[in-house]
Amino acid sequence: MMQSAWRSPKAWASLLLVMIIGFSADIYSKSVAFEKVADSPVLLEREQLLSNPHWSPIPIHEGIVVIPGRLLHFRLVLNDGAVFGIGSQKRVFFIIFTFIALGIAGWIFARHTTKQDVLAHVALGLILGGGIGNLYDRISIGRVRDFMYMFPDRHLPFDLAWPGNNTELFPWIFNTGDVLLLVGMGLLMIFFWKQPAPGAPTTTATTVQPDQD
């Protein structure tokens, strides 16, 4: 039997390294964005953000073109929901939900991976890094800092609209932690998809001996 990831220093090293790098990249990118994207650094006052859900210290700003052709801009928003702004003004719920999700990720690591499952460890590290990054914002700031805006000023064809009558092609602004979460979940799905079905027969390699004259 393969050694459980829980007892493998190699598995722990992979998980923690990816998690720490992901968390650091998320926090650093948010800090730089909120310092550089607007005309002046945005000062975030936690108590005021929590006491008034409609207050925002972000000034009107044009943003920064990152990929020309209306592909990716940087534009600052403060999000009190989940990934892509889903579930606005549910801060406490998402803090609790994030702790539960992080616990599930740890359970998957301990019970459903072995020391050889590097893909799963990288995926879980990305999920933990992104999740902890956004959790840090919710607890220490009161809202999540978002700044990535894909396909700005592009609209859905044929007069289509999202719920709420938003006609933008991709109306959500997100952050590095959201990207880590989605990539991690995608890799984890690939890992489980590649696993043999329960009860499926396994094949063993046989060595063919040369004929003896």
Order of alpha helices (4+ residues) and beta strands (2+ residues): alpha-alpha-beta-beta-alpha-alpha-beta-beta-alpha
